[in-house]
């Protein structure tokens, strides 16, 4: 039981240290995106969401305009 615990702790420690080294190497090779690029991307996403929302509103309007609550008596 103690041997299993030893190997579990050793594996966790090696895994964490390996992950940190790989992450550091990846950041050195590919630097993180700059704040301006992130802001531009966020602006593009907002614009796309606005376009989508506008299209959804336009698609739902014709169905609501011709509808009446009392179809049998024409009101």
Backbone atoms as SQL, in Angstrom:
CREATE TABLE atoms (id INTEGER PRIMARY KEY, chain TEXT, resi INTEGER, resn TEXT, atom TEXT, x REAL, y REAL, z REAL);
INSERT INTO atoms VALUES
  (1, 'A', 1, 'UNK', 'N', 0.818, -1.188, 0.000),
  (2, 'A', 1, 'UNK', 'CA', 0.000, 0.000, 0.000),
  (3, 'A', 1, 'UNK', 'C', 0.868, 1.260, 0.000),
  (4, 'A', 2, 'UNK', 'N', 1.938, 1.253, 0.770),
  (5, 'A', 2, 'UNK', 'CA', 2.824, 2.414, 0.837),
  (6, 'A', 2, 'UNK', 'C', 3.544, 2.595, -0.494),
  (7, 'A', 3, 'UNK', 'N', 3.898, 1.488, -1.168),
  (8, 'A', 3, 'UNK', 'CA', 4.557, 1.596, -2.478),
  (9, 'A', 3, 'UNK', 'C', 3.626, 2.252, -3.493),
  (10, 'A', 4, 'UNK', 'N', 2.354, 1.896, -3.478),
  (11, 'A', 4, 'UNK', 'CA', 1.394, 2.495, -4.415),
  (12, 'A', 4, 'UNK', 'C', 1.252, 3.995, -4.158),
  (13, 'A', 5, 'UNK', 'N', 1.188, 4.377, -2.911),
  (14, 'A', 5, 'UNK', 'CA', 1.097, 5.785, -2.562),
  (15, 'A', 5, 'UNK', 'C', 2.338, 6.540, -3.026),
  (16, 'A', 6, 'UNK', 'N', 3.512, 5.916, -2.858),
  (17, 'A', 6, 'UNK', 'CA', 4.764, 6.523, -3.322),
  (18, 'A', 6, 'UNK', 'C', 4.713, 6.768, -4.824),
  (19, 'A', 7, 'UNK', 'N', 4.302, 5.747, -5.591),
  (20, 'A', 7, 'UNK', 'CA', 4.270, 5.890, -7.044),
  (21, 'A', 7, 'UNK', 'C', 3.190, 6.888, -7.491),
  (22, 'A', 8, 'UNK', 'N', 2.105, 6.935, -6.760),
  (23, 'A', 8, 'UNK', 'CA', 1.061, 7.901, -7.077),
  (24, 'A', 8, 'UNK', 'C', 1.569, 9.330, -6.873),
  (25, 'A', 9, 'UNK', 'N', 2.221, 9.574, -5.759),
  (26, 'A', 9, 'UNK', 'CA', 2.758, 10.903, -5.483),
  (27, 'A', 9, 'UNK', 'C', 3.862, 11.260, -6.467),
  (28, 'A', 10, 'UNK', 'N', 4.733, 10.296, -6.765),
  (29, 'A', 10, 'UNK', 'CA', 5.804, 10.546, -7.732),
  (30, 'A', 10, 'UNK', 'C', 5.228, 10.860, -9.115),
  (31, 'A', 11, 'UNK', 'N', 4.237, 10.111, -9.538),
  (32, 'A', 11, 'UNK', 'CA', 3.611, 10.359, -10.842),
  (33, 'A', 11, 'UNK', 'C', 2.940, 11.721, -10.912),
  (34, 'A', 12, 'UNK', 'N', 2.255, 12.096, -9.812),
  (35, 'A', 12, 'UNK', 'CA', 1.612, 13.409, -9.785),
  (36, 'A', 12, 'UNK', 'C', 2.653, 14.518, -9.845),
  (37, 'A', 13, 'UNK', 'N', 3.733, 14.379, -9.095),
  (38, 'A', 13, 'UNK', 'CA', 4.779, 15.404, -9.088),
  (39, 'A', 13, 'UNK', 'C', 5.439, 15.520, -10.460),
  (40, 'A', 14, 'UNK', 'N', 5.746, 14.390, -11.096),
  (41, 'A', 14, 'UNK', 'CA', 6.352, 14.431, -12.429),
  (42, 'A', 14, 'UNK', 'C', 5.379, 14.991, -13.463),
  (43, 'A', 15, 'UNK', 'N', 4.123, 14.634, -13.339),
  (44, 'A', 15, 'UNK', 'CA', 3.119, 15.143, -14.269),
  (45, 'A', 15, 'UNK', 'C', 2.963, 16.651, -14.169),
  (46, 'A', 16, 'UNK', 'N', 2.902, 17.157, -12.947),
  (47, 'A', 16, 'UNK', 'CA', 2.756, 18.602, -12.751),
  (48, 'A', 16, 'UNK', 'C', 3.994, 19.337, -13.248),
  (49, 'A', 17, 'UNK', 'N', 5.164, 18.835, -12.902),
  (50, 'A', 17, 'UNK', 'CA', 6.382, 19.524, -13.332),
  (51, 'A', 17, 'UNK', 'C', 6.542, 19.444, -14.852),
  (52, 'A', 18, 'UNK', 'N', 6.200, 18.314, -15.436),
  (53, 'A', 18, 'UNK', 'CA', 6.264, 18.193, -16.897),
  (54, 'A', 18, 'UNK', 'C', 5.287, 19.128, -17.590),
  (55, 'A', 19, 'UNK', 'N', 4.082, 19.234, -17.048),
  (56, 'A', 19, 'UNK', 'CA', 3.083, 20.136, -17.613),
  (57, 'A', 19, 'UNK', 'C', 3.562, 21.583, -17.567),
  (58, 'A', 20, 'UNK', 'N', 4.168, 21.972, -16.459),
  (59, 'A', 20, 'UNK', 'CA', 4.658, 23.344, -16.328),
  (60, 'A', 20, 'UNK', 'C', 5.789, 23.624, -17.308),
  (61, 'A', 21, 'UNK', 'N', 6.674, 22.655, -17.496),
  (62, 'A', 21, 'UNK', 'CA', 7.781, 22.851, -18.445),
  (63, 'A', 21, 'UNK', 'C', 7.271, 22.956, -19.874),
  (64, 'A', 22, 'UNK', 'N', 6.341, 22.089, -20.240),
  (65, 'A', 22, 'UNK', 'CA', 5.790, 22.132, -21.600),
  (66, 'A', 22, 'UNK', 'C', 5.040, 23.436, -21.828),
  (67, 'A', 23, 'UNK', 'N', 4.295, 23.879, -20.842),
  (68, 'A', 23, 'UNK', 'CA', 3.563, 25.141, -20.965),
  (69, 'A', 23, 'UNK', 'C', 4.528, 26.316, -21.111),
  (70, 'A', 24, 'UNK', 'N', 5.589, 26.318, -20.329),
  (71, 'A', 24, 'UNK', 'CA', 6.580, 27.401, -20.423),
  (72, 'A', 24, 'UNK', 'C', 7.249, 27.390, -21.795),
  (73, 'A', 25, 'UNK', 'N', 7.568, 26.215, -22.305),
  (74, 'A', 25, 'UNK', 'CA', 8.192, 26.122, -23.632),
  (75, 'A', 25, 'UNK', 'C', 7.233, 26.596, -24.722),
  (76, 'A', 26, 'UNK', 'N', 5.969, 26.237, -24.603),
  (77, 'A', 26, 'UNK', 'CA', 4.980, 26.663, -25.600),
  (78, 'A', 26, 'UNK', 'C', 4.807, 28.172, -25.576),
  (79, 'A', 27, 'UNK', 'N', 4.827, 28.774, -24.409),
  (80, 'A', 27, 'UNK', 'CA', 4.701, 30.227, -24.315),
  (81, 'A', 27, 'UNK', 'C', 5.922, 30.921, -24.892),
  (82, 'A', 28, 'UNK', 'N', 7.101, 30.315, -24.749),
  (83, 'A', 28, 'UNK', 'CA', 8.307, 30.914, -25.305),
  (84, 'A', 28, 'UNK', 'C', 8.290, 30.859, -26.831),
  (85, 'A', 29, 'UNK', 'N', 7.749, 29.782, -27.374),
  (86, 'A', 29, 'UNK', 'CA', 7.694, 29.628, -28.834),
  (87, 'A', 29, 'UNK', 'C', 6.607, 30.515, -29.423),
  (88, 'A', 30, 'UNK', 'N', 5.409, 30.469, -28.843),
  (89, 'A', 30, 'UNK', 'CA', 4.276, 31.252, -29.332),
  (90, 'A', 30, 'UNK', 'C', 3.833, 32.208, -28.233),
  (91, 'A', 31, 'UNK', 'N', 4.201, 33.470, -28.318),
  (92, 'A', 31, 'UNK', 'CA', 3.793, 34.414, -27.277),
  (93, 'A', 31, 'UNK', 'C', 2.274, 34.590, -27.262),
  (94, 'A', 32, 'UNK', 'N', 1.756, 34.948, -26.113),
  (95, 'A', 32, 'UNK', 'CA', 0.314, 35.138, -25.948),
  (96, 'A', 32, 'UNK', 'C', -0.170, 36.280, -26.829),
  (97, 'A', 33, 'UNK', 'N', -1.414, 36.218, -27.271),
  (98, 'A', 33, 'UNK', 'CA', -1.937, 37.308, -28.121),
  (99, 'A', 33, 'UNK', 'C', -1.953, 38.630, -27.367),
  (100, 'A', 34, 'UNK', 'N', -1.745, 39.659, -28.091),
  (101, 'A', 34, 'UNK', 'CA', -1.709, 40.993, -27.474),
  (102, 'A', 34, 'UNK', 'C', -3.118, 41.450, -27.143),
  (103, 'A', 35, 'UNK', 'N', -3.206, 42.398, -26.244),
  (104, 'A', 35, 'UNK', 'CA', -4.509, 42.888, -25.774),
  (105, 'A', 35, 'UNK', 'C', -5.316, 43.505, -26.917),
  (106, 'A', 36, 'UNK', 'N', -4.630, 44.155, -27.842),
  (107, 'A', 36, 'UNK', 'CA', -5.333, 44.777, -28.967),
  (108, 'A', 36, 'UNK', 'C', -6.007, 43.720, -29.839),
  (109, 'A', 37, 'UNK', 'N', -5.316, 42.621, -30.080),
  (110, 'A', 37, 'UNK', 'CA', -5.889, 41.548, -30.885),
  (111, 'A', 37, 'UNK', 'C', -7.068, 40.903, -30.175),
  (112, 'A', 38, 'UNK', 'N', -6.956, 40.744, -28.873),
  (113, 'A', 38, 'UNK', 'CA', -8.054, 40.170, -28.105),
  (114, 'A', 38, 'UNK', 'C', -9.255, 41.108, -28.139),
  (115, 'A', 39, 'UNK', 'N', -9.016, 42.399, -28.007),
  (116, 'A', 39, 'UNK', 'CA', -10.108, 43.373, -28.049),
  (117, 'A', 39, 'UNK', 'C', -10.763, 43.378, -29.432),
  (118, 'A', 40, 'UNK', 'N', -9.970, 43.281, -30.475),
  (119, 'A', 40, 'UNK', 'CA', -10.515, 43.232, -31.829),
  (120, 'A', 40, 'UNK', 'C', -11.379, 41.985, -32.019),
  (121, 'A', 41, 'UNK', 'N', -10.905, 40.872, -31.508),
  (122, 'A', 41, 'UNK', 'CA', -11.675, 39.633, -31.603),
  (123, 'A', 41, 'UNK', 'C', -12.997, 39.761, -30.850),
  (124, 'A', 42, 'UNK', 'N', -12.950, 40.335, -29.649),
  (125, 'A', 42, 'UNK', 'CA', -14.171, 40.522, -28.867),
  (126, 'A', 42, 'UNK', 'C', -15.147, 41.435, -29.600),
  (127, 'A', 43, 'UNK', 'N', -14.645, 42.466, -30.255),
  (128, 'A', 43, 'UNK', 'CA', -15.501, 43.351, -31.040),
  (129, 'A', 43, 'UNK', 'C', -16.151, 42.621, -32.203),
  (130, 'A', 44, 'UNK', 'N', -15.387, 41.753, -32.870),
  (131, 'A', 44, 'UNK', 'CA', -15.949, 40.956, -33.965),
  (132, 'A', 44, 'UNK', 'C', -17.044, 40.022, -33.462),
  (133, 'A', 45, 'UNK', 'N', -16.823, 39.429, -32.302),
  (134, 'A', 45, 'UNK', 'CA', -17.829, 38.533, -31.733),
  (135, 'A', 45, 'UNK', 'C', -19.097, 39.313, -31.408),
  (136, 'A', 46, 'UNK', 'N', -18.956, 40.482, -30.791),
  (137, 'A', 46, 'UNK', 'CA', -20.132, 41.303, -30.470),
  (138, 'A', 46, 'UNK', 'C', -20.895, 41.699, -31.732),
  (139, 'A', 47, 'UNK', 'N', -20.146, 42.089, -32.769),
  (140, 'A', 47, 'UNK', 'CA', -20.787, 42.471, -34.019),
  (141, 'A', 47, 'UNK', 'C', -21.553, 41.290, -34.619),
  (142, 'A', 48, 'UNK', 'N', -20.944, 40.119, -34.593),
  (143, 'A', 48, 'UNK', 'CA', -21.623, 38.935, -35.100),
  (144, 'A', 48, 'UNK', 'C', -22.867, 38.592, -34.305),
  (145, 'A', 49, 'UNK', 'N', -22.800, 38.776, -32.989),
  (146, 'A', 49, 'UNK', 'CA', -23.973, 38.515, -32.149),
  (147, 'A', 49, 'UNK', 'C', -25.088, 39.510, -32.462),
  (148, 'A', 50, 'UNK', 'N', -24.735, 40.776, -32.705),
  (149, 'A', 50, 'UNK', 'CA', -25.741, 41.770, -33.064),
  (150, 'A', 50, 'UNK', 'C', -26.412, 41.433, -34.392),
  (151, 'A', 51, 'UNK', 'N', -25.618, 41.013, -35.362),
  (152, 'A', 51, 'UNK', 'CA', -26.173, 40.623, -36.663),
  (153, 'A', 51, 'UNK', 'C', -27.100, 39.429, -36.503),
  (154, 'A', 52, 'UNK', 'N', -26.683, 38.451, -35.734),
  (155, 'A', 52, 'UNK', 'CA', -27.515, 37.264, -35.502),
  (156, 'A', 52, 'UNK', 'C', -28.822, 37.646, -34.815),
  (157, 'A', 53, 'UNK', 'N', -28.729, 38.478, -33.780),
  (158, 'A', 53, 'UNK', 'CA', -29.919, 38.896, -33.040),
  (159, 'A', 53, 'UNK', 'C', -30.881, 39.654, -33.961),
  (160, 'A', 54, 'UNK', 'N', -30.354, 40.529, -34.812),
  (161, 'A', 54, 'UNK', 'CA', -31.184, 41.288, -35.734),
  (162, 'A', 54, 'UNK', 'C', -31.880, 40.361, -36.724),
  (163, 'A', 55, 'UNK', 'N', -31.179, 39.377, -37.235),
  (164, 'A', 55, 'UNK', 'CA', -31.789, 38.427, -38.177),
  (165, 'A', 55, 'UNK', 'C', -32.874, 37.602, -37.506),
  (166, 'A', 56, 'UNK', 'N', -32.649, 37.230, -36.255),
  (167, 'A', 56, 'UNK', 'CA', -33.666, 36.462, -35.533),
  (168, 'A', 56, 'UNK', 'C', -34.922, 37.300, -35.309),
  (169, 'A', 57, 'UNK', 'N', -34.752, 38.577, -34.985),
  (170, 'A', 57, 'UNK', 'CA', -35.913, 39.453, -34.806),
  (171, 'A', 57, 'UNK', 'C', -36.673, 39.640, -36.113),
  (172, 'A', 58, 'UNK', 'N', -35.947, 39.830, -37.208),
  (173, 'A', 58, 'UNK', 'CA', -36.592, 40.004, -38.510),
  (174, 'A', 58, 'UNK', 'C', -37.319, 38.739, -38.937),
  (175, 'A', 59, 'UNK', 'N', -36.783, 37.583, -38.619),
  (176, 'A', 59, 'UNK', 'CA', -37.418, 36.321, -38.994),
  (177, 'A', 59, 'UNK', 'C', -38.684, 36.063, -38.183),
  (178, 'A', 60, 'UNK', 'N', -38.749, 36.552, -36.966),
  (179, 'A', 60, 'UNK', 'CA', -39.916, 36.283, -36.124),
  (180, 'A', 60, 'UNK', 'C', -41.031, 37.304, -36.330),
  (181, 'A', 61, 'UNK', 'N', -40.760, 38.471, -36.877),
  (182, 'A', 61, 'UNK', 'CA', -41.789, 39.504, -37.048),
  (183, 'A', 61, 'UNK', 'C', -42.898, 39.118, -38.012),
  (184, 'A', 62, 'UNK', 'N', -42.630, 38.610, -39.213),
  (185, 'A', 62, 'UNK', 'CA', -43.740, 38.287, -40.124),
  (186, 'A', 62, 'UNK', 'C', -44.712, 37.272, -39.523),
  (187, 'A', 63, 'UNK', 'N', -44.204, 36.338, -38.755),
  (188, 'A', 63, 'UNK', 'CA', -45.083, 35.333, -38.160),
  (189, 'A', 63, 'UNK', 'C', -45.985, 35.964, -37.110),
  (190, 'A', 64, 'UNK', 'N', -45.535, 36.991, -36.420),
  (191, 'A', 64, 'UNK', 'CA', -46.331, 37.623, -35.382),
  (192, 'A', 64, 'UNK', 'C', -47.302, 38.660, -35.942),
  (193, 'A', 65, 'UNK', 'N', -46.977, 39.318, -37.062),
  (194, 'A', 65, 'UNK', 'CA', -47.819, 40.373, -37.599),
  (195, 'A', 65, 'UNK', 'C', -49.141, 39.849, -38.132),
  (196, 'A', 66, 'UNK', 'N', -49.157, 38.734, -38.820),
  (197, 'A', 66, 'UNK', 'CA', -50.371, 38.212, -39.426),
  (198, 'A', 66, 'UNK', 'C', -51.218, 37.389, -38.479),
  (199, 'A', 67, 'UNK', 'N', -50.816, 37.212, -37.293),
  (200, 'A', 67, 'UNK', 'CA', -51.512, 36.330, -36.355),
  (201, 'A', 67, 'UNK', 'C', -52.591, 37.096, -35.589),
  (202, 'A', 68, 'UNK', 'N', -53.742, 36.463, -35.438),
  (203, 'A', 68, 'UNK', 'CA', -54.810, 37.032, -34.615),
  (204, 'A', 68, 'UNK', 'C', -55.183, 36.042, -33.544),
  (205, 'A', 69, 'UNK', 'N', -55.714, 36.546, -32.460),
  (206, 'A', 69, 'UNK', 'CA', -56.104, 35.665, -31.367),
  (207, 'A', 69, 'UNK', 'C', -57.417, 34.945, -31.653),
  (208, 'A', 70, 'UNK', 'N', -58.317, 35.618, -32.358),
  (209, 'A', 70, 'UNK', 'CA', -59.622, 35.035, -32.646),
  (210, 'A', 70, 'UNK', 'C', -59.760, 34.862, -34.157),
  (211, 'A', 71, 'UNK', 'N', -59.250, 33.783, -34.683),
  (212, 'A', 71, 'UNK', 'CA', -59.268, 33.584, -36.135),
  (213, 'A', 71, 'UNK', 'C', -60.665, 33.299, -36.655),
  (214, 'A', 72, 'UNK', 'N', -61.502, 32.650, -35.873),
  (215, 'A', 72, 'UNK', 'CA', -62.811, 32.278, -36.387),
  (216, 'A', 72, 'UNK', 'C', -63.733, 33.484, -36.625),
  (217, 'A', 73, 'UNK', 'N', -63.623, 34.552, -35.832),
  (218, 'A', 73, 'UNK', 'CA', -64.474, 35.716, -36.039),
  (219, 'A', 73, 'UNK', 'C', -63.721, 36.885, -36.690),
  (220, 'A', 74, 'UNK', 'N', -62.440, 36.704, -37.030),
  (221, 'A', 74, 'UNK', 'CA', -61.693, 37.705, -37.789),
  (222, 'A', 74, 'UNK', 'C', -61.167, 38.884, -36.992),
  (223, 'A', 75, 'UNK', 'N', -61.159, 38.833, -35.685),
  (224, 'A', 75, 'UNK', 'CA', -60.635, 39.958, -34.909),
  (225, 'A', 75, 'UNK', 'C', -59.144, 39.908, -34.807);
